[in-house]
Structures are given as C-alpha cells and as structure tokens.
C-alpha cells in the first residue's frame, strides 16, 4: 500500500471519528432535553448551557451578592453578570437595615422566565447573608393554605364562593368541628384565605382534600424536590399526618411544613404563569475576555403544578388578602397606596411564634399585577419582642419600588412600651397571652436529610408552633 493511500485512509478515519463524536454529543443533548420534560416550546422553554467554572461559582456568587454588585471578573478573565436588579436589591436590604430585625430574607423573580431579580438575606446589625433566602428551615405557617386551597378547588370540587360553616372563632381548630356540618358562622373559601381562617381550612383539609391528596399537591408544588439553581438550595419538606385532627392543623398552617423563600417565590411564579413553575436562575450571562457571550440564560420550566383554571382561582382569592384580609392594613387603600390605583396585587401572609429565644415570624408572598404578572416575591421577617416590620409591609414596599411608585411608613404593628412582660396574641384569636420563656421551641429540621414529604402519625402532644395567620 502506497504512502499516499495510507494518508488518505487516515484522513477519512479521523473525519469519521469527529463526525461520530458530534453525533453522540448532539444525541446526548436531545436525550437530556427530553428528560427535562416539556421544554421545547412556550415562554418557559430553552436549554441551560453548562455553567463556566461551576465548582467555584456558589461561593463567588455569595460574595458578589453580599457586595451589592452584579458583575464580577472571574479568575480566567471571563465576566459574570447576574440577573439581579441592583436597585431593588439595595432597596430591600436598606429597608431591613432601617428597621433592623433579627433576621430577614427576600426573593423576587420574573414569573415568565425564572429570572431572580432580588435575593436578600439580612442579619441584625446590617449583616448580609444571602444563604438565608435559600434555607428551608422556616415554618411555612399559613402559606400552606395556598396549596390546600389549590387541592380543594382542583380535586375537591370546592368553589371560591362556596360557604363553609364553622363554630367559634376563625383561628382555632377543634376535633369536633372538622367533620361537623353545623356551625354558628360561615364564610366562603375566598374569604377564608383572605382572613387566613384556620377553622375553615382545617375543615376543608379533612373533608375535601385528605392526607393522600395533600401530599400529592405538596409534591406538585415542589416539596421534597431538589431545586436546580446557581447556588445550593435546601429542599422544602413536610410531614403529612394521618390523624384527622393533626391533618386539619397541618392544612391550616400548624404542621411540620418548612419552606425556603426562594421556593415560595417559585410557587407564586407558578400561579402567576397559570401552572408551570419556572426554574430559577441567578446568572444572566458570562462573557469571555473579548466581550463575547459564552453563556446566556434562557427560560426553563422546572415542573407543572396545577391546571390554569385552578391557578387563576387561587390568585383571585389571594387578591382579597390585600383588599380586605390580613394584608389590608399594610397595603392600605388605593388613596394611600398609589400602586393599587393602577394594578391589583395578590398575596398571602403567614405568622407564628417560635424558636429559642422566642421570635415572631412574619411571611408575605405575592404577585403583581394580577392581569399580567411581572413580579413574584416572597419575604420572611423574624421579629423579636420589640417588634419591627411585617412581611406584608416589605412586600408592599418592594412592589411599589419595582413598579415606580412612592414608599410609605409601616403601620404601628406593635406597642412600643418596654414595660410589658407578656406578648399579645392577635385579639381576633381570643387566645390567652403567653409569657416569654414558656413557649417550646418548634421541631425545626435543619438538615437536608429531612427534605421529603412524609406521611406519619404525630404523637398526641405534637402541637407544633402557634400559628396566628
């Protein structure tokens, strides 16, 4: 065989090998995209490219977020650009610093894309710790009512306008009341979510949802699942009791359900998008040393949750939270809050007391504008006995700033007298005041091994944290 023939055969072999490698690479990408499920079309579509220097990014991102900057030159010369809205990020952090609660966390994102535009973690004394927004150590409290309501509407056939009878006050749950059709009072499911009525939601959980369905809908909304993100996120987790009384308490917000602020913003984004939950991202793009884009983010669906009709029904119910429910005082009237003159806001609150030393947790999660949502957010504030600000106020200020409306002072939530030795519980709950130091620390799971949904029988004395609304 001549040398020229050998050289020709060698060149053909090299060409064939290269073509085979390209084919295998393309096939692998097609399979990976198929395994993602449903990413081929629509606003929540697109394939996320491999991240440059991924092993270094989480710590670098943490440091970048702490610095308040949104761009960073990487060791290799590439330029990393975050999706963060620098002004909104600073506004929320400065709001926390102004009132200086022990802890605060805030996440805001675009529902249609998953772009995270703010990710704030705050510690008393003006310290920044973005990890706080990614931890799932916070009791969800009454935020779970959003999931309970979705299950009741979609699976239980409950209408937002259905009247539900109950006995006594709206914040207590009794063993005899969860199955009884009798009652001195009644309210619609819509009003119950607005006023965060535990007695109504306890009954709905047992009568119209049930333990298996509640577990299914927790999974639909991403509990127990790993959340792909540019920084590590603790998966949210829950225990679904089989005992009816404990199940009623769990569906109303008294149970062992823990969620991260990032995940809560994702759930709001799912409702804002009529069901599809976006995969969140923090890295907008990475440019090489010459300014060319080496990586650019694209919308990607994380999972499906509920059908469009259910999502729309839940969002409409949440509008009542702002208009006449637990966020009414913070948001005020359109005359006082110009934001409300131009758009509807949907929201849900959650509050409880727990931990040692005792802290009062204040949640708010919501989306706006309702007709075409552009921002979904979740905020968590841990207040001490002096009181600081509520999550509803942080949410209102964030919406107002993002959409270009003026800010306002928060309502006077707490008495400023330092002579009091007891903490007042909401008057509407008709519960006795509890002396500091007498509350038990709730069973908060702090390790990622608890990231799951568990069906379990709670012990008789497992009362959990006290939920107010």
N, C-alpha and C positions, 0 to 999 in steps of 0.2 A: 504494500500500500504506500502510495507516494506521500511526501510530507504535506503537500497542498491539500490532498484529500483528507488526511488526518486533521489538519487545521480546520477544514470546512465542517467535518463531523463534530469537532469540539465546540465550534461556534454555535452550531444548531443545538447541541446538548445544553449549553449554557442558556440559550434563548428559551428552550423548553422549560428548563428549571425555573427561570424567572417568571414565565407565564403561569406555571403551576403554583408558585408562591403567591402571586397576585390573585389567582382564582381562589385559593384556600383562604386568603385574608378577606376577600370580598364575601365568600360564603359564610365565614365566621361572623362578620358584621351583620349579615342578613339574619342569621340564626339568633344572634344576641338581640337584635331589634325586635324580632318576633317574640322572644321570651319576655320582653318588656311588656307586651300586650297593648295593642290599640294605639300605637304612637305614629301611625302612618299618615294621619290627616287631622285637620281641625286645629284650633288655636293652641291646644296643649299637645303638640307633637314636636318631633325633631329628636335627633340623636346627640347625646352629650359626648363630646370628644374626650379622649384621655387627658387627665389633668397633668400639667407640667410640674415636675418635682413634687409630686403629691406627698411624698414622705416628709417634706419639710413644711408643707402649707398650713396644717392646723395651727401650729404654734405661731407661724408668721402672721396668719390671719388674726389670731387672738391679739397679738401685739399691735397689728395695724388698726384693729377696731378700738383698742384701748387708746391709741394715739389720737384718734379722731380724724385721721387721714383716710383717703380712699384709694390711694395708689402707692405702689412700692416697687423699687427696683430689686429684682431677685439676684442672688449671687452670680448666676450665669449671664447676667446682663439683660434678661427679659424684664418687661414692665407689667406688673399685675394691677388690674383695675377692678375695684369692687363694684357691685350693683347698688351700694348704699347711697341714699340721698343724704349728703353731708350735712345739709341744713336741718333736715328733720332729725337726724341722729343727734346733732348738737342740741336742738331744741328740747328733746325729751330728756337727755342727760342733764341739761341745765335745770329742767323742771324738777327732776328728782333731787338735784343738789340744792335747789332753793328750799325745799321742804324737808330734805334730809331724813327720809325714813330709814329704818334699819336695813331693808332690802327693797329693791325694785327691779323689775325685768320688763322688757318691752320688745315686741316683734311686729313689724308691719311688712306686708308683701302685696304685690300685684296679683289679684286672683287669676287673671287670664294667662299669666306667664310663669308664676312661681318666683319672680324676681324679688328678693328680700331687699327692701329699701331702708329698713332700720332694724338694728339688733343691738339692744342696750341691756347691760347688766350693771346694777348700782349697789354699792355697799356704803353704809353710813360713814360720813366723813369725806364724801366726794371721791370715793374709790370706784374705779371702773373694773368690772369683771364680766365680760361677755358670756362666759360659760353659764352664768345664772339663767340666761334665756334658753339654754339647751338642756337643762336638767329636768328630769321628770320626778322630782321629789315633792312637788306641790300638790296638795289635795285639790281635786277638781271642784269640789263643793257643788254648788248648784249649776255649774256649767254643764254637768251631765244631763240636765233637763233638756238640753238641745237634742241629745241623742235619744233620750226617752221619748220626746215628742215626735221625732222623726220615725221611730219604730211604731209608735201608736198610730200615726197618720198613715204610714205606708203599709203596715202589716195588720194593725188592729182595726183599721177602718174608722178611726176617730176623726171627726171633723174639727177644725179650729173653733167652730161655733157651737159645738156640742156642749150642752150644760151638764156639769158633773156636780153631784150633791156631796156635801161633806158636813161633818159635825165639828163643833168647837171652832178654834182659831185656825188660821191658814198655815201656821208654821209647825204645828205639832202633828205627829202621826201616832195613831192608836191601833192596837191589834184588832179591836172590834170594828174599826171604821173602814179598814181597807177592803172588806168584802161586802159591807152593808150598802144597800141602795138608798137607805134612809139618810136624812140629814136636815139640819135646820137652815142650811145655806147652800147656795150653788154658784158656780161661775163657769165660764167657758174655758176651754183649753187655752185659747188665746190670752185671756185674762190671767190664767194661772201661770203661764210662762212669763208674762209681763210683771206680775207681782211675786213671782217665784214661790207659789203656793205649795208647800211641802205636802199638806194633807191631800190635795188634789193629785199631785204627781205620784204620791205613794199608792193611791188607789188605782191610777192609770197603769202604773208599772205592773201591779199584780193582776188586775182584771183584764187589761187589754194587751199587755206586752208579754210578760212571763220571763223566767230566768233564761231559757234557751235563746229566745229572741233578743233579749238584752245583750247577751254575749255575742250573738251574731252581729248586731248593729255596732257594738264596740269594735269588733273586728272590721266591719265595713268602714268605720271612720279611722282605722289605722292603729288601734290599740294592740300592743303585743308585737308590733312590726318594727323592723329596722328601717329608719328613715335615711335614705341616701342624701348626703349633704356634704358641703365642703369642709365642715368641721364635725367632730363626733357629737351625736345627739343621743341622749338616753331615751330608749323606747318607753312610751307611756304604758301603764299596766293597771290591771283591775282585778278584783275578786267579785264574782257574782254569786251571792248566797242562794241556796235553795229554800231556806226557811222563808216563808211569805213575808213575815214582818221585817226581817233583815233585807229581803229583796226590795220591799217598799221603801225602806230607808235609803238603800243604795240608789235606786232610780230617782229619788228626790234630792240626793246630794250628800247623804250622811255616810256613805260607804267608803270602802277601801279602793278609791279610784285616784290615780295620780297621773299628771299630765305636764308636759313642758309648754312654755309659752309659744315656742316655735310650732309645735304640733297643733296647738289651739288656733293659731293663725292659719294653719293649713286647713283645719276643719271649716273655719269661716270662709276660706277661699273656695272650698268645695261647694258650700251652699251658694256662694256668690256666682259660681260657674254652673249652677243647675246640676251638680252631682260630681263631675270629675274633680279629683283632688290633685293639684299641681305638685310636681316635685320641686322643692325649694332650691334656689341656688344663690350663692353669695359672690362668686367670681363672675364678673361680667365678661372680661376678656383678658388674654395675655398676649402682649406684643413682643416680638423679638427685638434685638438691638437696633435693627434698622427701621422699626416702626410698623412692620408688617404684622397682621393679626395671625398669631399661631394657634389661638384657641378663642372661640366666641360662644357664649352660652346660647341655648335655644330652649323654648318651652318644651316641657316633657311631662306627661301625665304620670303621676305616682300610682293612683288607683281610682276605680269607680266607687262611689258611695251609695247614694240614693237616686231615685228617678227624679227628673226635672220637676214634676208636679209636687213631690214631697219637699224638695229643696225650696221651691218658691213658697209653699205654705208655711214652712218653718221661718223663713225670712220675714214674711208678712207678720207672723206672730211676734217676732222679735222687734219689729217697729214699735209695737205697743210698749215695750220696755222703756223706750225713750219718751214716748208721748204721755204715758200715764202710769208707768211701772217703777221699778227700782232705780232707774237712771234718770227719772224725770227731774229730780231736784238738781242733779249735777248739770244736765244739759239745759234745763230751763225751757222757756217758751221761745218761739221764733223772734219775739221782740227783744229778748235778752241775748239770744244766740243767733247772730246773722246767718250762720251756716245752715240753720234749719229753715230759713226763708227760701232757700234755693234747692234744697235736697232733703230726702228722707234718709235717716240713719237707722240701721237695725243693730240691736245689741243684746247682750245677756250679762248679768252680774253673777257673782258668787262671793260669799264672805263667810268666814268662820273664825274660830279662835283655837289656837293650839300651840304646840311646841313648848320647849322649856329653855329660857324663860318665856312666859306667855306672850304671844304675838297675835295680832288680828290680821288675817289675810283678806285682801280685797282684790277681786278679779274683775276685769271687764274685757269682753271680746265683742267684736262687731265688724260691720262692713258699711261702705258708703261709696257713691249714692246707690240707693236700693234699685233704681230702674236700670242702671248700668254700672255695676260696682267697679271701682278703680282702686280701692284700697281695702284690705282686710287686716285687722290687727288684734293683738291680744296683749294685755298688760296685767302684771301682778305686782301688788304692793304689800309688804309686810310692815304693819304699824305697831309701835309699842303702845303702852297705856296712855301716853300723852296725845296720841292721835296725830296724823299728818294729813295725808290726802287719800282719797279713794280712787280705785281703778277707773271708775266712770269719768272722773274729772280728767285723769291722764288721757283717756281715750278721746274725750271731747276736745281737749287742747291739741292732741295730735291730728285729729281730723281737721280742726279749724286751721291749724298752721299749714298742713299739707295742701289744702284746697284754697289757701289765701285769705282766710277770714281772721278777724281780730280775736285775741285771747281775752280771758276774764278771770276774776278771782274765784277760788273754790267756795262752795257753801261752808258754813261753820258746822262741820260734822260732829265735832267733839267739844264738850265743855273744857275750858282751859284751866279750870281750878285744879291745883295740885294737891288740895287737901283731901280729895276723895280717896277712899281706901278700897272702893269696890268699882268694878267695871259694869256699866249699864248694858243690858241686853236690849235689843230692839223692843220698843214698847208694844208693837203690834203682836209680838210673840207671847206676851203675858207670862214670860218666864222670870224666875227669881234671879236677882243679881248674884254673882259668884265672886267670892273673894279671891284675889290673886294668890297663886301658890296652891290652890285647892284643885286646879284642873290637872287632869292627867295628860301626859304627852301622847298624842296620837301615834298609832303604829305606822310611822312613815318609813317605807322601804327606800333605802338609799343606794342599793347595789343593783347593777344592771341585770343580775340573775333573776330579778323579780319581774322582768319585762315580759309579761304574758297576761292572758286572761284566764283566771282560774275559777271553776265552779266549786264552791266549797260551802260547808255548813259552818257559820261563825259560832263561837261559843256564846252562851246566853248573855254574858256581860259585855259583849263586844259592841259597845255603844258608839265607838269612834268619835271623831271630832264633832263639836257642836256647830251645826250649820244655821246661819241666820237667814240669808237669802242669796 
